[in-house]
Amino acid sequence: MNKAQLVESIAKSTSLTKTDVESVLNSSIEIIKKSVKKGDDVTLVGFGTFTKSKRKARTGRNPQTGKEIRIPAMTVPKFRAGKEFKDAVR
């Protein structure tokens, strides 16, 4: 399912228009991104938690040449699924 299909599905199950649903979805995603960037965890009970995690610098290999390359340390987003979400998928 892509974003357009998600918006359509939400619009069908609610009394909102596709435009309103897309606006709410876009705002929600932006707020989650900004919060995680600041270092705040975003927890949606029953769904999961969005967090920020630090990844250490490491050595990797270029698959085309086999030459070693240095991969710098970076901060990456993480998502941990909640219990209800995990149980629903099983």
PDB file of N, CA, C and O in Angstrom:
ATOM      1  N   MET A   1       0.857  -1.171   0.000  1.00  0.00           N
ATOM      2  CA  MET A   1       0.000   0.000   0.000  1.00  0.00           C
ATOM      3  C   MET A   1       0.903   1.233   0.000  1.00  0.00           C
ATOM      4  O   MET A   1       1.835   1.334   0.798  1.00  0.00           O
ATOM      5  N   ASN A   2       0.616   2.155  -0.896  1.00  0.00           N
ATOM      6  CA  ASN A   2       1.366   3.400  -0.919  1.00  0.00           C
ATOM      7  C   ASN A   2       0.549   4.510  -0.248  1.00  0.00           C
ATOM      8  O   ASN A   2      -0.557   4.269   0.237  1.00  0.00           O
ATOM      9  N   LYS A   3       1.101   5.720  -0.224  1.00  0.00           N
ATOM     10  CA  LYS A   3       0.466   6.820   0.487  1.00  0.00           C
ATOM     11  C   LYS A   3      -0.919   7.152  -0.089  1.00  0.00           C
ATOM     12  O   LYS A   3      -1.862   7.384   0.667  1.00  0.00           O
ATOM     13  N   ALA A   4      -1.042   7.175  -1.409  1.00  0.00           N
ATOM     14  CA  ALA A   4      -2.330   7.490  -2.040  1.00  0.00           C
ATOM     15  C   ALA A   4      -3.388   6.450  -1.673  1.00  0.00           C
ATOM     16  O   ALA A   4      -4.542   6.795  -1.417  1.00  0.00           O
ATOM     17  N   GLN A   5      -2.995   5.191  -1.650  1.00  0.00           N
ATOM     18  CA  GLN A   5      -3.927   4.128  -1.285  1.00  0.00           C
ATOM     19  C   GLN A   5      -4.315   4.224   0.187  1.00  0.00           C
ATOM     20  O   GLN A   5      -5.463   3.961   0.546  1.00  0.00           O
ATOM     21  N   LEU A   6      -3.365   4.599   1.038  1.00  0.00           N
ATOM     22  CA  LEU A   6      -3.649   4.785   2.457  1.00  0.00           C
ATOM     23  C   LEU A   6      -4.643   5.924   2.653  1.00  0.00           C
ATOM     24  O   LEU A   6      -5.603   5.791   3.411  1.00  0.00           O
ATOM     25  N   VAL A   7      -4.414   7.033   1.977  1.00  0.00           N
ATOM     26  CA  VAL A   7      -5.319   8.184   2.073  1.00  0.00           C
ATOM     27  C   VAL A   7      -6.721   7.789   1.627  1.00  0.00           C
ATOM     28  O   VAL A   7      -7.704   8.133   2.283  1.00  0.00           O
ATOM     29  N   GLU A   8      -6.815   7.075   0.525  1.00  0.00           N
ATOM     30  CA  GLU A   8      -8.119   6.636   0.011  1.00  0.00           C
ATOM     31  C   GLU A   8      -8.818   5.708   1.003  1.00  0.00           C
ATOM     32  O   GLU A   8     -10.022   5.831   1.232  1.00  0.00           O
ATOM     33  N   SER A   9      -8.071   4.793   1.581  1.00  0.00           N
ATOM     34  CA  SER A   9      -8.633   3.851   2.543  1.00  0.00           C
ATOM     35  C   SER A   9      -9.146   4.571   3.797  1.00  0.00           C
ATOM     36  O   SER A   9     -10.228   4.260   4.295  1.00  0.00           O
ATOM     37  N   ILE A  10      -8.375   5.519   4.295  1.00  0.00           N
ATOM     38  CA  ILE A  10      -8.801   6.283   5.481  1.00  0.00           C
ATOM     39  C   ILE A  10     -10.034   7.117   5.157  1.00  0.00           C
ATOM     40  O   ILE A  10     -10.956   7.209   5.968  1.00  0.00           O
ATOM     41  N   ALA A  11     -10.053   7.722   3.976  1.00  0.00           N
ATOM     42  CA  ALA A  11     -11.201   8.542   3.571  1.00  0.00           C
ATOM     43  C   ALA A  11     -12.473   7.700   3.487  1.00  0.00           C
ATOM     44  O   ALA A  11     -13.553   8.166   3.850  1.00  0.00           O
ATOM     45  N   LYS A  12     -12.346   6.467   3.011  1.00  0.00           N
ATOM     46  CA  LYS A  12     -13.509   5.578   2.917  1.00  0.00           C
ATOM     47  C   LYS A  12     -14.030   5.174   4.287  1.00  0.00           C
ATOM     48  O   LYS A  12     -15.239   5.046   4.480  1.00  0.00           O
ATOM     49  N   SER A  13     -13.118   4.972   5.248  1.00  0.00           N
ATOM     50  CA  SER A  13     -13.549   4.508   6.568  1.00  0.00           C
ATOM     51  C   SER A  13     -13.938   5.646   7.510  1.00  0.00           C
ATOM     52  O   SER A  13     -14.416   5.396   8.617  1.00  0.00           O
ATOM     53  N   THR A  14     -13.740   6.882   7.086  1.00  0.00           N
ATOM     54  CA  THR A  14     -14.158   8.043   7.883  1.00  0.00           C
ATOM     55  C   THR A  14     -15.052   8.918   7.024  1.00  0.00           C
ATOM     56  O   THR A  14     -15.298   8.617   5.856  1.00  0.00           O
ATOM     57  N   SER A  15     -15.528   9.987   7.602  1.00  0.00           N
ATOM     58  CA  SER A  15     -16.371  10.918   6.831  1.00  0.00           C
ATOM     59  C   SER A  15     -15.554  12.094   6.298  1.00  0.00           C
ATOM     60  O   SER A  15     -16.112  13.129   5.936  1.00  0.00           O
ATOM     61  N   LEU A  16     -14.226  11.931   6.250  1.00  0.00           N
ATOM     62  CA  LEU A  16     -13.350  13.002   5.775  1.00  0.00           C
ATOM     63  C   LEU A  16     -13.094  12.877   4.280  1.00  0.00           C
ATOM     64  O   LEU A  16     -13.194  11.795   3.702  1.00  0.00           O
ATOM     65  N   THR A  17     -12.763  14.003   3.672  1.00  0.00           N
ATOM     66  CA  THR A  17     -12.412  13.978   2.246  1.00  0.00           C
ATOM     67  C   THR A  17     -10.962  13.535   2.104  1.00  0.00           C
ATOM     68  O   THR A  17     -10.194  13.559   3.066  1.00  0.00           O
ATOM     69  N   LYS A  18     -10.600  13.131   0.887  1.00  0.00           N
ATOM     70  CA  LYS A  18      -9.226  12.712   0.631  1.00  0.00           C
ATOM     71  C   LYS A  18      -8.260  13.865   0.903  1.00  0.00           C
ATOM     72  O   LYS A  18      -7.163  13.650   1.419  1.00  0.00           O
ATOM     73  N   THR A  19      -8.663  15.078   0.560  1.00  0.00           N
ATOM     74  CA  THR A  19      -7.815  16.259   0.785  1.00  0.00           C
ATOM     75  C   THR A  19      -7.563  16.465   2.269  1.00  0.00           C
ATOM     76  O   THR A  19      -6.434  16.738   2.678  1.00  0.00           O
ATOM     77  N   ASP A  20      -8.615  16.335   3.081  1.00  0.00           N
ATOM     78  CA  ASP A  20      -8.463  16.499   4.527  1.00  0.00           C
ATOM     79  C   ASP A  20      -7.579  15.397   5.115  1.00  0.00           C
ATOM     80  O   ASP A  20      -6.719  15.669   5.952  1.00  0.00           O
ATOM     81  N   VAL A  21      -7.790  14.167   4.680  1.00  0.00           N
ATOM     82  CA  VAL A  21      -7.004  13.039   5.176  1.00  0.00           C
ATOM     83  C   VAL A  21      -5.535  13.225   4.814  1.00  0.00           C
ATOM     84  O   VAL A  21      -4.656  13.009   5.648  1.00  0.00           O
ATOM     85  N   GLU A  22      -5.269  13.623   3.573  1.00  0.00           N
ATOM     86  CA  GLU A  22      -3.888  13.819   3.144  1.00  0.00           C
ATOM     87  C   GLU A  22      -3.218  14.936   3.941  1.00  0.00           C
ATOM     88  O   GLU A  22      -2.043  14.831   4.293  1.00  0.00           O
ATOM     89  N   SER A  23      -3.954  15.990   4.222  1.00  0.00           N
ATOM     90  CA  SER A  23      -3.425  17.098   5.019  1.00  0.00           C
ATOM     91  C   SER A  23      -3.069  16.641   6.433  1.00  0.00           C
ATOM     92  O   SER A  23      -2.004  16.981   6.949  1.00  0.00           O
ATOM     93  N   VAL A  24      -3.951  15.880   7.051  1.00  0.00           N
ATOM     94  CA  VAL A  24      -3.701  15.362   8.404  1.00  0.00           C
ATOM     95  C   VAL A  24      -2.513  14.397   8.396  1.00  0.00           C
ATOM     96  O   VAL A  24      -1.660  14.453   9.282  1.00  0.00           O
ATOM     97  N   LEU A  25      -2.460  13.524   7.410  1.00  0.00           N
ATOM     98  CA  LEU A  25      -1.370  12.560   7.310  1.00  0.00           C
ATOM     99  C   LEU A  25      -0.031  13.270   7.120  1.00  0.00           C
ATOM    100  O   LEU A  25       0.948  12.930   7.784  1.00  0.00           O
ATOM    101  N   ASN A  26       0.019  14.246   6.224  1.00  0.00           N
ATOM    102  CA  ASN A  26       1.248  15.000   5.987  1.00  0.00           C
ATOM    103  C   ASN A  26       1.698  15.738   7.244  1.00  0.00           C
ATOM    104  O   ASN A  26       2.884  15.748   7.574  1.00  0.00           O
ATOM    105  N   SER A  27       0.749  16.352   7.940  1.00  0.00           N
ATOM    106  CA  SER A  27       1.075  17.061   9.181  1.00  0.00           C
ATOM    107  C   SER A  27       1.608  16.099  10.237  1.00  0.00           C
ATOM    108  O   SER A  27       2.573  16.409  10.935  1.00  0.00           O
ATOM    109  N   SER A  28       0.982  14.938  10.351  1.00  0.00           N
ATOM    110  CA  SER A  28       1.417  13.934  11.325  1.00  0.00           C
ATOM    111  C   SER A  28       2.846  13.479  11.038  1.00  0.00           C
ATOM    112  O   SER A  28       3.665  13.376  11.952  1.00  0.00           O
ATOM    113  N   ILE A  29       3.134  13.214   9.797  1.00  0.00           N
ATOM    114  CA  ILE A  29       4.473  12.763   9.414  1.00  0.00           C
ATOM    115  C   ILE A  29       5.510  13.845   9.700  1.00  0.00           C
ATOM    116  O   ILE A  29       6.590  13.545  10.211  1.00  0.00           O
ATOM    117  N   GLU A  30       5.197  15.092   9.379  1.00  0.00           N
ATOM    118  CA  GLU A  30       6.121  16.197   9.629  1.00  0.00           C
ATOM    119  C   GLU A  30       6.387  16.382  11.119  1.00  0.00           C
ATOM    120  O   GLU A  30       7.526  16.612  11.525  1.00  0.00           O
ATOM    121  N   ILE A  31       5.348  16.283  11.927  1.00  0.00           N
ATOM    122  CA  ILE A  31       5.497  16.432  13.378  1.00  0.00           C
ATOM    123  C   ILE A  31       6.352  15.302  13.944  1.00  0.00           C
ATOM    124  O   ILE A  31       7.195  15.535  14.811  1.00  0.00           O
ATOM    125  N   ILE A  32       6.140  14.081  13.457  1.00  0.00           N
ATOM    126  CA  ILE A  32       6.952  12.937  13.909  1.00  0.00           C
ATOM    127  C   ILE A  32       8.413  13.168  13.532  1.00  0.00           C
ATOM    128  O   ILE A  32       9.300  12.956  14.359  1.00  0.00           O
ATOM    129  N   LYS A  33       8.679  13.599  12.297  1.00  0.00           N
ATOM    130  CA  LYS A  33      10.051  13.848  11.850  1.00  0.00           C
ATOM    131  C   LYS A  33      10.735  14.905  12.712  1.00  0.00           C
ATOM    132  O   LYS A  33      11.868  14.713  13.154  1.00  0.00           O
ATOM    133  N   LYS A  34      10.045  16.022  12.951  1.00  0.00           N
ATOM    134  CA  LYS A  34      10.626  17.113  13.742  1.00  0.00           C
ATOM    135  C   LYS A  34      10.894  16.678  15.173  1.00  0.00           C
ATOM    136  O   LYS A  34      11.933  17.017  15.739  1.00  0.00           O
ATOM    137  N   SER A  35       9.976  15.936  15.762  1.00  0.00           N
ATOM    138  CA  SER A  35      10.138  15.480  17.141  1.00  0.00           C
ATOM    139  C   SER A  35      11.312  14.515  17.271  1.00  0.00           C
ATOM    140  O   SER A  35      12.116  14.640  18.195  1.00  0.00           O
ATOM    141  N   VAL A  36      11.418  13.566  16.365  1.00  0.00           N
ATOM    142  CA  VAL A  36      12.503  12.596  16.413  1.00  0.00           C
ATOM    143  C   VAL A  36      13.841  13.299  16.154  1.00  0.00           C
ATOM    144  O   VAL A  36      14.848  12.959  16.775  1.00  0.00           O
ATOM    145  N   LYS A  37      13.855  14.269  15.249  1.00  0.00           N
ATOM    146  CA  LYS A  37      15.078  15.022  14.968  1.00  0.00           C
ATOM    147  C   LYS A  37      15.569  15.745  16.220  1.00  0.00           C
ATOM    148  O   LYS A  37      16.774  15.821  16.460  1.00  0.00           O
ATOM    149  N   LYS A  38      14.633  16.283  17.027  1.00  0.00           N
ATOM    150  CA  LYS A  38      14.994  16.959  18.270  1.00  0.00           C
ATOM    151  C   LYS A  38      15.498  15.987  19.324  1.00  0.00           C
ATOM    152  O   LYS A  38      16.131  16.403  20.294  1.00  0.00           O
ATOM    153  N   GLY A  39      15.227  14.705  19.149  1.00  0.00           N
ATOM    154  CA  GLY A  39      15.651  13.703  20.121  1.00  0.00           C
ATOM    155  C   GLY A  39      14.515  13.163  20.959  1.00  0.00           C
ATOM    156  O   GLY A  39      14.736  12.330  21.839  1.00  0.00           O
ATOM    157  N   ASP A  40      13.293  13.625  20.702  1.00  0.00           N
ATOM    158  CA  ASP A  40      12.126  13.132  21.429  1.00  0.00           C
ATOM    159  C   ASP A  40      11.625  11.836  20.794  1.00  0.00           C
ATOM    160  O   ASP A  40      11.616  11.697  19.571  1.00  0.00           O
ATOM    161  N   ASP A  41      11.211  10.898  21.633  1.00  0.00           N
ATOM    162  CA  ASP A  41      10.571   9.681  21.132  1.00  0.00           C
ATOM    163  C   ASP A  41       9.100   9.981  20.870  1.00  0.00           C
ATOM    164  O   ASP A  41       8.475  10.734  21.617  1.00  0.00           O
ATOM    165  N   VAL A  42       8.553   9.396  19.819  1.00  0.00           N
ATOM    166  CA  VAL A  42       7.121   9.524  19.526  1.00  0.00           C
ATOM    167  C   VAL A  42       6.522   8.135  19.682  1.00  0.00           C
ATOM    168  O   VAL A  42       6.845   7.217  18.928  1.00  0.00           O
ATOM    169  N   THR A  43       5.634   7.991  20.683  1.00  0.00           N
ATOM    170  CA  THR A  43       5.031   6.696  20.971  1.00  0.00           C
ATOM    171  C   THR A  43       3.547   6.739  20.651  1.00  0.00           C
ATOM    172  O   THR A  43       2.810   7.571  21.180  1.00  0.00           O
ATOM    173  N   LEU A  44       3.121   5.845  19.788  1.00  0.00           N
ATOM    174  CA  LEU A  44       1.712   5.679  19.467  1.00  0.00           C
ATOM    175  C   LEU A  44       1.309   4.348  20.089  1.00  0.00           C
ATOM    176  O   LEU A  44       1.605   3.284  19.545  1.00  0.00           O
ATOM    177  N   VAL A  45       0.636   4.415  21.229  1.00  0.00           N
ATOM    178  CA  VAL A  45       0.299   3.216  21.996  1.00  0.00           C
ATOM    179  C   VAL A  45      -0.470   2.233  21.109  1.00  0.00           C
ATOM    180  O   VAL A  45      -1.447   2.594  20.454  1.00  0.00           O
ATOM    181  N   GLY A  46      -0.009   1.001  21.108  1.00  0.00           N
ATOM    182  CA  GLY A  46      -0.631  -0.043  20.303  1.00  0.00           C
ATOM    183  C   GLY A  46      -0.047  -0.144  18.911  1.00  0.00           C
ATOM    184  O   GLY A  46      -0.264  -1.140  18.221  1.00  0.00           O
ATOM    185  N   PHE A  47       0.695   0.877  18.482  1.00  0.00           N
ATOM    186  CA  PHE A  47       1.293   0.866  17.144  1.00  0.00           C
ATOM    187  C   PHE A  47       2.800   0.720  17.217  1.00  0.00           C
ATOM    188  O   PHE A  47       3.363  -0.238  16.687  1.00  0.00           O
ATOM    189  N   GLY A  48       3.466   1.683  17.884  1.00  0.00           N
ATOM    190  CA  GLY A  48       4.914   1.589  17.992  1.00  0.00           C
ATOM    191  C   GLY A  48       5.548   2.893  18.416  1.00  0.00           C
ATOM    192  O   GLY A  48       4.861   3.864  18.730  1.00  0.00           O
ATOM    193  N   THR A  49       6.893   2.902  18.420  1.00  0.00           N
ATOM    194  CA  THR A  49       7.658   4.055  18.859  1.00  0.00           C
ATOM    195  C   THR A  49       8.700   4.433  17.812  1.00  0.00           C
ATOM    196  O   THR A  49       9.443   3.586  17.316  1.00  0.00           O
ATOM    197  N   PHE A  50       8.736   5.711  17.491  1.00  0.00           N
ATOM    198  CA  PHE A  50       9.742   6.256  16.594  1.00  0.00           C
ATOM    199  C   PHE A  50      10.827   6.884  17.460  1.00  0.00           C
ATOM    200  O   PHE A  50      10.524   7.681  18.347  1.00  0.00           O
ATOM    201  N   THR A  51      12.101   6.529  17.210  1.00  0.00           N
ATOM    202  CA  THR A  51      13.212   7.048  18.000  1.00  0.00           C
ATOM    203  C   THR A  51      14.376   7.434  17.094  1.00  0.00           C
ATOM    204  O   THR A  51      14.376   7.166  15.893  1.00  0.00           O
ATOM    205  N   LYS A  52      15.356   8.065  17.706  1.00  0.00           N
ATOM    206  CA  LYS A  52      16.580   8.472  17.030  1.00  0.00           C
ATOM    207  C   LYS A  52      17.705   7.637  17.624  1.00  0.00           C
ATOM    208  O   LYS A  52      17.789   7.495  18.844  1.00  0.00           O
ATOM    209  N   SER A  53      18.572   7.081  16.781  1.00  0.00           N
ATOM    210  CA  SER A  53      19.638   6.207  17.249  1.00  0.00           C
ATOM    211  C   SER A  53      20.963   6.590  16.593  1.00  0.00           C
ATOM    212  O   SER A  53      20.999   6.984  15.427  1.00  0.00           O
ATOM    213  N   LYS A  54      22.052   6.469  17.355  1.00  0.00           N
ATOM    214  CA  LYS A  54      23.382   6.761  16.811  1.00  0.00           C
ATOM    215  C   LYS A  54      24.001   5.462  16.313  1.00  0.00           C
ATOM    216  O   LYS A  54      23.931   4.427  16.976  1.00  0.00           O
ATOM    217  N   ARG A  55      24.606   5.537  15.139  1.00  0.00           N
ATOM    218  CA  ARG A  55      25.292   4.395  14.547  1.00  0.00           C
ATOM    219  C   ARG A  55      26.786   4.724  14.518  1.00  0.00           C
ATOM    220  O   ARG A  55      27.167   5.800  14.057  1.00  0.00           O
ATOM    221  N   LYS A  56      27.630   3.822  14.997  1.00  0.00           N
ATOM    222  CA  LYS A  56      29.069   4.050  15.051  1.00  0.00           C
ATOM    223  C   LYS A  56      29.681   4.023  13.651  1.00  0.00           C
ATOM    224  O   LYS A  56      29.128   3.430  12.725  1.00  0.00           O
ATOM    225  N   ALA A  57      30.839   4.680  13.521  1.00  0.00           N
ATOM    226  CA  ALA A  57      31.595   4.616  12.271  1.00  0.00           C
ATOM    227  C   ALA A  57      32.104   3.193  12.101  1.00  0.00           C
ATOM    228  O   ALA A  57      32.392   2.503  13.079  1.00  0.00           O
ATOM    229  N   ARG A  58      32.212   2.763  10.852  1.00  0.00           N
ATOM    230  CA  ARG A  58      32.669   1.398  10.609  1.00  0.00           C
ATOM    231  C   ARG A  58      33.331   1.302   9.238  1.00  0.00           C
ATOM    232  O   ARG A  58      33.288   2.242   8.444  1.00  0.00           O
ATOM    233  N   THR A  59      33.927   0.177   8.984  1.00  0.00           N
ATOM    234  CA  THR A  59      34.573  -0.074   7.697  1.00  0.00           C
ATOM    235  C   THR A  59      33.680  -1.002   6.887  1.00  0.00           C
ATOM    236  O   THR A  59      33.179  -2.006   7.393  1.00  0.00           O
ATOM    237  N   GLY A  60      33.491  -0.649   5.622  1.00  0.00           N
ATOM    238  CA  GLY A  60      32.682  -1.473   4.734  1.00  0.00           C
ATOM    239  C   GLY A  60      33.462  -1.793   3.468  1.00  0.00           C
ATOM    240  O   GLY A  60      34.648  -1.477   3.372  1.00  0.00           O
ATOM    241  N   ARG A  61      32.817  -2.405   2.515  1.00  0.00           N
ATOM    242  CA  ARG A  61      33.462  -2.726   1.238  1.00  0.00           C
ATOM    243  C   ARG A  61      32.612  -2.236   0.083  1.00  0.00           C
ATOM    244  O   ARG A  61      31.386  -2.335   0.101  1.00  0.00           O
ATOM    245  N   ASN A  62      33.290  -1.707  -0.919  1.00  0.00           N
ATOM    246  CA  ASN A  62      32.627  -1.335  -2.158  1.00  0.00           C
ATOM    247  C   ASN A  62      32.349  -2.632  -2.905  1.00  0.00           C
ATOM    248  O   ASN A  62      33.291  -3.341  -3.257  1.00  0.00           O
ATOM    249  N   PRO A  63      31.079  -2.966  -3.159  1.00  0.00           N
ATOM    250  CA  PRO A  63      30.764  -4.252  -3.784  1.00  0.00           C
ATOM    251  C   PRO A  63      31.299  -4.391  -5.216  1.00  0.00           C
ATOM    252  O   PRO A  63      31.515  -5.507  -5.690  1.00  0.00           O
ATOM    253  N   GLN A  64      31.512  -3.269  -5.899  1.00  0.00           N
ATOM    254  CA  GLN A  64      32.003  -3.347  -7.277  1.00  0.00           C
ATOM    255  C   GLN A  64      33.502  -3.607  -7.339  1.00  0.00           C
ATOM    256  O   GLN A  64      33.974  -4.370  -8.182  1.00  0.00           O
ATOM    257  N   THR A  65      34.251  -2.964  -6.435  1.00  0.00           N
ATOM    258  CA  THR A  65      35.706  -3.081  -6.501  1.00  0.00           C
ATOM    259  C   THR A  65      36.285  -3.947  -5.398  1.00  0.00           C
ATOM    260  O   THR A  65      37.412  -4.427  -5.522  1.00  0.00           O
ATOM    261  N   GLY A  66      35.539  -4.156  -4.323  1.00  0.00           N
ATOM    262  CA  GLY A  66      36.044  -4.919  -3.193  1.00  0.00           C
ATOM    263  C   GLY A  66      36.939  -4.079  -2.284  1.00  0.00           C
ATOM    264  O   GLY A  66      37.442  -4.572  -1.274  1.00  0.00           O
ATOM    265  N   LYS A  67      37.135  -2.824  -2.640  1.00  0.00           N
ATOM    266  CA  LYS A  67      37.996  -1.935  -1.878  1.00  0.00           C
ATOM    267  C   LYS A  67      37.305  -1.525  -0.569  1.00  0.00           C
ATOM    268  O   LYS A  67      36.100  -1.273  -0.544  1.00  0.00           O
ATOM    269  N   GLU A  68      38.097  -1.463   0.524  1.00  0.00           N
ATOM    270  CA  GLU A  68      37.534  -1.042   1.811  1.00  0.00           C
ATOM    271  C   GLU A  68      37.210   0.442   1.769  1.00  0.00           C
ATOM    272  O   GLU A  68      37.956   1.242   1.204  1.00  0.00           O
ATOM    273  N   ILE A  69      36.066   0.800   2.386  1.00  0.00           N
ATOM    274  CA  ILE A  69      35.674   2.198   2.496  1.00  0.00           C
ATOM    275  C   ILE A  69      35.291   2.499   3.936  1.00  0.00           C
ATOM    276  O   ILE A  69      34.891   1.605   4.683  1.00  0.00           O
ATOM    277  N   ARG A  70      35.413   3.735   4.310  1.00  0.00           N
ATOM    278  CA  ARG A  70      35.070   4.169   5.666  1.00  0.00           C
ATOM    279  C   ARG A  70      33.636   4.690   5.646  1.00  0.00           C
ATOM    280  O   ARG A  70      33.305   5.587   4.870  1.00  0.00           O
ATOM    281  N   ILE A  71      32.799   4.130   6.491  1.00  0.00           N
ATOM    282  CA  ILE A  71      31.410   4.577   6.618  1.00  0.00           C
ATOM    283  C   ILE A  71      31.350   5.434   7.886  1.00  0.00           C
ATOM    284  O   ILE A  71      31.618   4.929   8.976  1.00  0.00           O
ATOM    285  N   PRO A  72      31.005   6.715   7.764  1.00  0.00           N
ATOM    286  CA  PRO A  72      31.036   7.603   8.931  1.00  0.00           C
ATOM    287  C   PRO A  72      29.924   7.312   9.935  1.00  0.00           C
ATOM    288  O   PRO A  72      28.912   6.692   9.609  1.00  0.00           O
ATOM    289  N   ALA A  73      30.139   7.774  11.156  1.00  0.00           N
ATOM    290  CA  ALA A  73      29.098   7.669  12.184  1.00  0.00           C
ATOM    291  C   ALA A  73      27.922   8.535  11.741  1.00  0.00           C
ATOM    292  O   ALA A  73      28.111   9.562  11.090  1.00  0.00           O
ATOM    293  N   MET A  74      26.735   8.126  12.088  1.00  0.00           N
ATOM    294  CA  MET A  74      25.556   8.906  11.712  1.00  0.00           C
ATOM    295  C   MET A  74      24.405   8.621  12.664  1.00  0.00           C
ATOM    296  O   MET A  74      24.403   7.636  13.402  1.00  0.00           O
ATOM    297  N   THR A  75      23.442   9.507  12.620  1.00  0.00           N
ATOM    298  CA  THR A  75      22.222   9.337  13.399  1.00  0.00           C
ATOM    299  C   THR A  75      21.132   8.878  12.443  1.00  0.00           C
ATOM    300  O   THR A  75      20.959   9.449  11.366  1.00  0.00           O
ATOM    301  N   VAL A  76      20.397   7.841  12.843  1.00  0.00           N
ATOM    302  CA  VAL A  76      19.366   7.270  11.980  1.00  0.00           C
ATOM    303  C   VAL A  76      18.047   7.136  12.738  1.00  0.00           C
ATOM    304  O   VAL A  76      18.052   6.993  13.961  1.00  0.00           O
ATOM    305  N   PRO A  77      16.926   7.181  12.034  1.00  0.00           N
ATOM    306  CA  PRO A  77      15.638   6.950  12.690  1.00  0.00           C
ATOM    307  C   PRO A  77      15.415   5.458  12.893  1.00  0.00           C
ATOM    308  O   PRO A  77      15.879   4.636  12.103  1.00  0.00           O
ATOM    309  N   LYS A  78      14.697   5.117  13.965  1.00  0.00           N
ATOM    310  CA  LYS A  78      14.340   3.725  14.247  1.00  0.00           C
ATOM    311  C   LYS A  78      12.860   3.651  14.567  1.00  0.00           C
ATOM    312  O   LYS A  78      12.262   4.611  15.054  1.00  0.00           O
ATOM    313  N   PHE A  79      12.281   2.497  14.284  1.00  0.00           N
ATOM    314  CA  PHE A  79      10.888   2.246  14.637  1.00  0.00           C
ATOM    315  C   PHE A  79      10.824   0.904  15.345  1.00  0.00           C
ATOM    316  O   PHE A  79      11.327  -0.099  14.837  1.00  0.00           O
ATOM    317  N   ARG A  80      10.206   0.888  16.519  1.00  0.00           N
ATOM    318  CA  ARG A  80       9.963  -0.358  17.257  1.00  0.00           C
ATOM    319  C   ARG A  80       8.455  -0.587  17.275  1.00  0.00           C
ATOM    320  O   ARG A  80       7.701   0.236  17.793  1.00  0.00           O
ATOM    321  N   ALA A  81       8.031  -1.685  16.719  1.00  0.00           N
ATOM    322  CA  ALA A  81       6.603  -2.001  16.682  1.00  0.00           C
ATOM    323  C   ALA A  81       6.095  -2.320  18.086  1.00  0.00           C
ATOM    324  O   ALA A  81       6.795  -2.947  18.881  1.00  0.00           O
ATOM    325  N   GLY A  82       4.879  -1.884  18.381  1.00  0.00           N
ATOM    326  CA  GLY A  82       4.244  -2.165  19.660  1.00  0.00           C
ATOM    327  C   GLY A  82       3.655  -3.566  19.684  1.00  0.00           C
ATOM    328  O   GLY A  82       3.516  -4.215  18.647  1.00  0.00           O
ATOM    329  N   LYS A  83       3.312  -4.021  20.879  1.00  0.00           N
ATOM    330  CA  LYS A  83       2.805  -5.378  21.057  1.00  0.00           C
ATOM    331  C   LYS A  83       1.542  -5.648  20.240  1.00  0.00           C
ATOM    332  O   LYS A  83       1.440  -6.683  19.581  1.00  0.00           O
ATOM    333  N   GLU A  84       0.584  -4.727  20.279  1.00  0.00           N
ATOM    334  CA  GLU A  84      -0.666  -4.937  19.534  1.00  0.00           C
ATOM    335  C   GLU A  84      -0.408  -5.045  18.034  1.00  0.00           C
ATOM    336  O   GLU A  84      -1.028  -5.863  17.354  1.00  0.00           O
ATOM    337  N   PHE A  85       0.514  -4.215  17.513  1.00  0.00           N
ATOM    338  CA  PHE A  85       0.842  -4.238  16.095  1.00  0.00           C
ATOM    339  C   PHE A  85       1.509  -5.566  15.745  1.00  0.00           C
ATOM    340  O   PHE A  85       1.179  -6.181  14.731  1.00  0.00           O
ATOM    341  N   LYS A  86       2.448  -6.007  16.586  1.00  0.00           N
ATOM    342  CA  LYS A  86       3.125  -7.284  16.348  1.00  0.00           C
ATOM    343  C   LYS A  86       2.129  -8.433  16.352  1.00  0.00           C
ATOM    344  O   LYS A  86       2.179  -9.317  15.497  1.00  0.00           O
ATOM    345  N   ASP A  87       1.217  -8.410  17.330  1.00  0.00           N
ATOM    346  CA  ASP A  87       0.223  -9.489  17.428  1.00  0.00           C
ATOM    347  C   ASP A  87      -0.714  -9.493  16.226  1.00  0.00           C
ATOM    348  O   ASP A  87      -1.123 -10.560  15.767  1.00  0.00           O
ATOM    349  N   ALA A  88      -1.058  -8.320  15.714  1.00  0.00           N
ATOM    350  CA  ALA A  88      -1.955  -8.225  14.556  1.00  0.00           C
ATOM    351  C   ALA A  88      -1.318  -8.776  13.296  1.00  0.00           C
ATOM    352  O   ALA A  88      -2.011  -9.293  12.421  1.00  0.00           O
ATOM    353  N   VAL A  89       0.001  -8.669  13.200  1.00  0.00           N
ATOM    354  CA  VAL A  89       0.718  -9.123  12.008  1.00  0.00           C
ATOM    355  C   VAL A  89       0.956 -10.621  12.023  1.00  0.00           C
ATOM    356  O   VAL A  89       1.077 -11.241  10.966  1.00  0.00           O
ATOM    357  N   ARG A  90       1.022 -11.201  13.193  1.00  0.00           N
ATOM    358  CA  ARG A  90       1.294 -12.643  13.295  1.00  0.00           C
ATOM    359  C   ARG A  90       0.201 -13.477  12.724  1.00  0.00           C
ATOM    360  O   ARG A  90       0.290 -14.704  12.739  1.00  0.00           O
TER     361      ARG A  90
END
